[in-house]
Amino acid sequence: LSMPTLPSYSVLDAMASYQVTKNVTVRLNMYNLTDKYYITGTNGNGQLNSGGRIVLGAPRSALLSANFQF
């Protein structure tokens, strides 16, 4: 039983934050900025690591959050 090999990949993520007031900070996290398709893993279909299915990485996405301190 041979193990499947996956191609290497790189993704570009970024984060920016801004302190609005002494008590409020907002942050923007951005993931996979180039929107590149990549494979994070495989799992078998009844056989251990047969590569019958692939698991794709997350597409381009963003998360906006705010932190409030009291």
C-alpha positions as CSV (number, residue, x, y, z in Angstrom):
1,L,0.0,0.0,0.0
2,S,1.7,3.2,-1.1
3,M,1.0,6.5,0.6
4,P,-0.1,9.3,-1.7
5,T,2.1,12.4,-1.9
6,L,0.7,15.9,-1.9
7,P,2.1,18.9,-3.8
8,S,3.6,21.6,-1.7
9,Y,1.7,24.9,-1.3
10,S,2.0,28.3,0.3
11,V,-0.9,30.6,1.2
12,L,-0.7,34.4,2.0
13,D,-2.6,35.6,5.1
14,A,-2.6,39.1,6.6
15,M,-3.9,40.9,9.6
16,A,-4.5,44.6,10.3
17,S,-5.7,46.2,13.6
18,Y,-6.7,49.6,14.6
19,Q,-7.2,51.0,18.1
20,V,-10.4,53.1,17.8
21,T,-10.4,54.3,21.4
22,K,-8.5,53.3,24.6
23,N,-11.1,50.5,25.1
24,V,-12.0,49.5,21.6
25,T,-9.8,47.7,19.0
26,V,-10.9,46.4,15.6
27,R,-9.0,43.7,13.7
28,L,-9.3,42.4,10.2
29,N,-7.8,38.9,9.4
30,M,-7.6,37.9,5.7
31,Y,-6.8,34.4,4.6
32,N,-5.6,33.0,1.3
33,L,-5.3,36.4,-0.3
34,T,-4.3,34.9,-3.7
35,D,-7.4,32.6,-3.6
36,K,-5.1,29.7,-4.6
37,Y,-6.6,26.1,-4.7
38,Y,-4.6,23.7,-2.5
39,I,-5.0,20.3,-1.0
40,T,-4.5,20.0,2.8
41,G,-4.9,16.2,3.0
42,T,-6.4,13.0,1.7
43,N,-8.5,10.3,3.3
44,G,-9.3,6.9,2.1
45,N,-12.5,5.4,0.8
46,G,-12.4,2.2,2.9
47,Q,-8.7,1.9,2.7
48,L,-6.2,3.6,4.9
49,N,-4.7,6.7,3.2
50,S,-5.7,5.5,-0.3
51,G,-6.2,9.1,-1.5
52,G,-9.8,8.3,-2.5
53,R,-10.9,11.8,-1.4
54,I,-9.1,15.0,-1.1
55,V,-9.5,17.8,1.4
56,L,-9.3,21.3,-0.1
57,G,-7.9,24.3,1.8
58,A,-10.1,27.2,2.6
59,P,-10.8,29.8,-0.2
60,R,-10.1,33.5,0.2
61,S,-12.0,34.7,3.3
62,A,-11.9,37.5,5.9
63,L,-12.8,37.9,9.6
64,L,-13.6,41.3,11.1
65,S,-13.6,41.4,14.9
66,A,-13.8,44.0,17.7
67,N,-12.3,43.8,21.2
68,F,-13.9,45.8,24.0
69,Q,-12.0,46.3,27.3
70,F,-13.7,47.6,30.4
